[in-house]
Amino acid sequence: MTIDLYNTLTRRKEAFEPIDPANVRMYVCGPTVYDFAHIGNARPVIVFDVLYRLLRQEYGADHVTYVRNFTDIDDKINTAAQESGEPIGAITARTIAAYHTDMDALGALRPDSEPRATEHVGEMIAMIETLVVKGHAYEAEGHVLFHVPSDPNYGSLSGRNRDDMIAGARIEVAPFKRDPADFVLWKPSSDDLPGWDSPWGRGRPGWHIECSAMSAKVLGLTFDIHGGGRDLIFPHHENEVAQSTCAHDGAPFVRYWVHNGFVTVEHEKMSKSLGNFTTVHDLLDDWPGEVIRLNMLTGHYRQPLDWTADGLRQSKTNLDRLYNALRQLADVQVDQSEADANFIAALEDDLNTPKALAVLYALAGEANKADNADDKVRLKGALLASGAVIGLLQQDPEAWFQEGGDGPEATEIEDLIARRLAARKSKDFAEADRIRDDLAAQGVLLEDGPGGTTWRRAG
C-alpha cells in the first residue's frame, strides 16, 4: 500500500515517495515557548504524531526521523520576561517542561530531535551571510533583510499574488526596505534584549530563518515532509522556501507540504478576549488526555475543527465503548497482532482519521458479539494494533474505567463492592441496592458479570 498525502505545494493529493525509504525525514514547526499550549497548538502535535506513527509502521521505526523545533528566540518571550521580571531562560525552560508534560498526556510520541533556536544561531548567521553574498539579502541600518524580488519563485507555496502577500504578511513599513515585501533575517538587539555577535553587530535572528537553518542542520538541504498549521503557509513557510532554496543554489527544500486546519471553540474563533482560550493544561484537569486526543481526531486534519463540550463527552463515550470491548476480552491471549487492513487503508488515504475511527468502532462491535475463540484473538489483536498506530487503546481497560474524576477513591470503592457482595450473600438485598445506588450517585457504575463485579466512573 502507498500513503497518499495532500501536498499544499501542488494543491493535490499525491502518492508519498520518500527520497530515501531507509531515511524518511519530517520537520514540523513547534511552539514558541512563553506560555501553555492551547488546543490550536495541540492539533498539529496530534496530527503529525499520527503521521509519524504511520510512517514508522510503513518504513520501520529506525528509518523515520521526526524533527520538531522549539522557538526560544522571539519578541513574545522577551515581552513575557519584561512583564514578569522572570529571566528568559527560566521562562523557556519551564514552558518546554510543561509542553512536554501536556503533549505526553495526549499520547504524542516525542520527536527524534527537538532543536532549540538558541542552539543554532551560528548556523542562522552562516545562512544569512550566504544569502547576502548571493545577492538575495542586504544589510540596512543594522538589519539584514531578504530581498523578495530576487526570488522569481516566491509565492509558489501559498499561491498568493504580490498584493495579497504584502497585505497578508502585515508588513512593517520601514524606510530602509528596498521592497515592501522584504522580510527580516536579522535585527539589532538593545542591551536589555538577547543578542549574539554577528557581522552586522549584536542582534538576533528573525523567526523565519530559524526553521530554515535548523531543518538544514538536522535533516539536510532537501527532505520529505514539512508540516504545520494552515496559518503558517504564509508568510512563515513561504519565507522558509525562499531562504532555503536561494541559499542552496536552487536545491529543492521540501517535497511534501502538509498543513492542518484551524480550531474554533463552540463555533467561535479562539481568543482571550472572548474568554474561550482553552489550554491543554487546563483541559487535562477535567478530561483524560486520551479523550482530548480522540476528540482531535474526529475531524479530518485538513478541515476546520470545532471544539465543543459535547464533542468531548461523545469522545469519552466512544472510548468507553472501545475499552469495554477490550475489557470483555481480558482473558484472551494475543501473542502477535496486526492492524486492521481497512484501518490502515483509511490512514493511508491522506490520514482519514474519521474513517479509521469508524473501523475501530466496527471492530469493537464485532468483538462484543464474538463467541469463537479465534475471532476473539483476531479482534483483540486488531483493536490493540490499530489503536497503537493512531495512539489510542494502550491503557489497561480496568485502569481506564477506574481512573480520575471526583468521587470515592479506588480502595474505598473496592471495599464497598466487597460489602455489597457480603450483603447479597446474606440475602440483604436492600443493603446491596443501597450501596450500588450510593456509588451511582457519586458517579461510579457497577457492572455484574460472570467473573464478578467490575466498576467504572460515569462519563
Residue pairs with C-beta under 8 A, 6 or more apart in sequence:
1 58
1 344
1 345
1 348
2 15
2 16
2 348
3 15
3 16
3 54
3 55
3 58
3 348
4 13
4 14
4 15
4 16
4 348
4 349
4 350
5 13
5 14
5 16
5 225
5 256
5 258
5 350
5 351
6 12
6 13
6 14
6 258
6 302
6 350
7 13
7 14
7 255
7 256
7 257
7 258
8 157
8 233
8 257
8 258
8 259
9 156
9 157
9 254
9 256
9 257
11 159
13 350
14 256
16 224
16 225
16 256
18 24
18 25
18 59
18 224
19 25
19 222
19 223
19 224
19 255
21 59
21 63
22 59
22 63
23 63
23 65
24 55
24 59
24 63
24 64
24 65
24 224
24 225
25 64
25 65
25 67
25 219
25 220
25 223
25 224
25 225
26 48
26 51
26 52
26 55
26 64
26 65
26 66
26 67
26 223
26 224
26 225
26 226
26 227
27 67
27 68
27 69
27 211
27 215
27 218
27 219
27 223
27 225
27 226
27 227
27 254
28 44
28 48
28 66
28 67
28 68
28 111
28 226
28 227
28 228
29 44
29 68
29 69
29 211
29 227
29 228
29 229
29 232
29 236
29 237
30 68
30 69
30 70
30 71
30 114
31 37
31 41
31 70
31 71
31 95
31 99
32 71
32 72
32 74
32 76
32 77
33 70
33 71
33 72
33 77
33 91
33 92
33 95
33 96
33 99
34 74
34 76
34 77
34 79
34 80
34 91
34 92
34 95
35 80
35 95
36 95
36 98
36 99
36 102
36 279
36 280
36 281
36 282
37 45
37 98
37 99
37 102
37 103
37 279
37 280
37 281
38 270
38 277
38 278
38 279
38 280
39 263
39 265
39 270
39 278
39 279
39 280
39 283
39 292
39 296
39 307
40 229
40 262
40 263
40 270
41 280
42 102
42 103
42 106
42 280
42 292
42 296
43 229
43 260
43 261
43 263
43 296
43 301
43 305
44 227
44 228
44 229
44 260
45 68
45 103
45 106
45 108
46 106
46 108
46 293
46 296
46 297
46 391
47 227
47 260
47 296
47 301
47 351
48 66
48 68
48 227
48 258
49 107
49 108
49 109
49 391
50 297
50 347
50 351
50 353
50 389
50 390
50 391
51 225
51 227
51 258
51 351
52 64
52 66
52 109
52 111
53 109
53 388
53 389
53 390
53 391
54 344
54 347
54 348
54 351
54 389
55 64
56 64
57 339
57 344
57 389
64 112
65 112
65 113
65 218
65 219
66 109
66 111
66 112
66 113
67 111
67 112
67 113
67 114
67 115
67 214
67 215
67 218
67 219
68 111
68 113
68 114
69 114
69 115
69 116
69 117
69 210
69 211
69 214
70 92
70 96
70 114
70 115
70 116
70 117
71 117
71 207
71 210
72 92
72 96
72 116
72 117
72 118
73 117
73 118
73 121
73 194
73 204
73 205
73 210
74 207
77 88
77 91
77 92
78 88
78 193
78 194
80 86
80 91
81 87
81 88
81 91
82 192
84 91
88 194
92 116
98 281
100 110
102 280
102 281
102 284
103 280
104 110
105 280
105 284
105 289
106 280
106 289
106 290
106 292
106 293
106 296
107 289
107 290
107 293
107 391
107 392
107 394
108 293
108 391
109 391
113 218
115 214
115 217
115 218
117 124
117 205
117 210
117 214
120 210
120 213
120 214
120 217
121 196
121 204
121 205
123 213
123 214
123 216
123 217
124 205
124 209
124 210
124 213
125 186
125 196
125 198
125 199
125 205
126 213
127 209
127 212
127 213
127 216
127 243
127 247
128 137
128 144
128 185
128 186
128 198
128 205
128 209
129 199
130 247
131 137
131 146
131 185
131 243
131 246
131 247
132 138
132 139
132 144
134 246
134 247
135 147
135 150
136 146
136 147
136 150
136 151
136 242
136 246
136 247
137 144
137 145
137 146
137 147
137 185
138 144
138 145
138 147
138 178
139 200
140 176
140 177
140 178
141 176
142 187
142 188
142 200
142 201
142 203
143 174
143 176
143 184
143 186
143 187
143 188
143 200
144 184
144 185
144 186
144 200
145 176
145 177
145 178
145 182
145 183
145 184
145 185
146 182
146 183
146 184
146 185
146 239
146 242
146 243
146 246
147 178
147 179
147 182
148 154
148 179
148 181
148 182
148 183
148 242
149 179
149 181
150 246
151 242
151 245
151 246
153 241
153 242
153 245
154 165
154 181
154 238
154 242
155 161
155 162
155 165
155 238
156 241
157 233
157 234
157 237
157 238
157 241
157 257
158 165
158 168
158 233
158 234
158 237
158 238
160 168
160 234
160 238
162 181
165 181
165 234
165 235
165 238
166 180
166 181
168 234
168 235
169 181
169 183
169 234
169 235
171 180
171 181
171 183
173 180
183 206
183 208
183 235
183 239
184 206
185 205
185 206
185 208
185 209
185 243
186 198
186 200
186 203
186 204
186 205
186 206
186 209
187 203
187 204
187 206
188 195
188 200
188 201
188 202
188 203
189 195
189 202
189 203
189 204
193 204
194 204
195 202
195 203
195 204
196 202
196 203
196 204
205 213
207 236
208 235
208 236
208 239
208 240
208 243
209 243
211 236
211 240
212 240
212 243
212 244
212 247
215 223
215 226
215 240
215 244
216 244
216 248
221 244
221 248
221 251
221 253
222 251
222 252
222 253
222 254
222 255
223 254
223 255
224 254
224 255
224 256
225 254
225 255
225 256
225 257
225 258
226 237
226 240
226 253
226 254
226 256
226 257
226 258
227 257
227 258
227 259
227 260
228 236
228 237
228 259
228 260
229 259
229 260
229 261
229 262
230 259
230 260
230 261
230 262
231 262
232 259
233 257
233 259
237 257
240 253
241 253
241 254
244 251
244 253
245 251
245 252
245 253
259 302
260 301
260 302
261 299
261 301
261 302
261 303
261 304
261 305
262 304
262 305
263 270
263 304
263 305
263 306
263 307
264 270
264 304
264 305
264 306
264 307
265 276
265 278
265 306
265 307
265 308
266 276
266 306
266 307
266 308
266 309
267 306
268 274
268 276
270 276
270 277
270 278
270 307
271 277
278 307
280 292
283 292
284 292
287 312
287 316
288 316
288 319
288 400
288 403
288 404
290 319
290 392
290 395
290 400
291 312
291 315
291 316
291 319
292 312
292 315
293 391
293 392
294 315
294 318
294 319
294 357
294 392
295 307
295 311
295 312
295 314
295 315
296 305
297 353
297 354
297 357
297 390
298 305
298 311
298 315
298 353
298 354
298 357
299 305
299 353
299 354
300 350
300 351
300 352
300 353
300 354
301 351
301 353
302 350
313 459
316 459
317 459
318 357
318 361
319 392
319 400
320 401
320 456
320 459
321 361
321 364
322 360
322 361
322 364
322 383
322 387
322 392
322 393
323 393
323 395
323 397
323 400
323 401
324 364
324 368
324 397
324 401
325 363
325 364
325 365
325 367
325 368
325 379
325 383
326 367
326 380
326 383
326 384
326 393
326 397
327 397
327 398
327 401
327 454
328 367
328 368
329 367
329 376
329 379
329 380
330 397
330 398
332 373
332 376
332 377
332 380
333 377
334 377
334 380
334 381
334 384
336 381
337 380
337 381
337 382
337 384
337 385
338 381
338 382
338 385
339 382
339 385
339 386
339 388
339 389
340 359
340 363
340 382
340 385
340 386
342 359
343 356
343 359
343 360
343 363
343 382
343 386
343 389
344 386
344 389
346 352
346 353
346 355
346 356
346 358
346 359
347 353
347 356
347 389
347 390
349 355
353 390
356 386
356 390
357 390
359 386
360 383
360 386
360 387
360 390
360 392
360 393
363 379
363 382
363 383
363 386
364 383
366 375
366 379
367 376
367 379
367 380
367 383
370 376
370 379
383 393
384 393
384 394
387 393
387 394
388 394
398 454
400 456
401 454
401 455
401 456
401 457
402 410
402 413
402 455
402 456
402 457
403 457
404 457
405 443
405 457
406 442
406 443
407 442
407 443
407 444
407 457
408 416
408 439
408 442
408 444
413 439
413 444
413 455
416 435
416 438
416 439
417 435
417 446
417 453
417 455
419 431
419 435
420 431
420 432
420 435
420 436
420 446
420 453
421 453
423 429
423 431
423 432
423 435
424 432
436 446
439 445
439 446
439 455
440 446
440 458
443 457
443 458
444 455
444 456
444 457
444 458
445 455
445 456
445 457
445 458
446 453
446 454
446 455
447 453
447 454
447 455
447 456
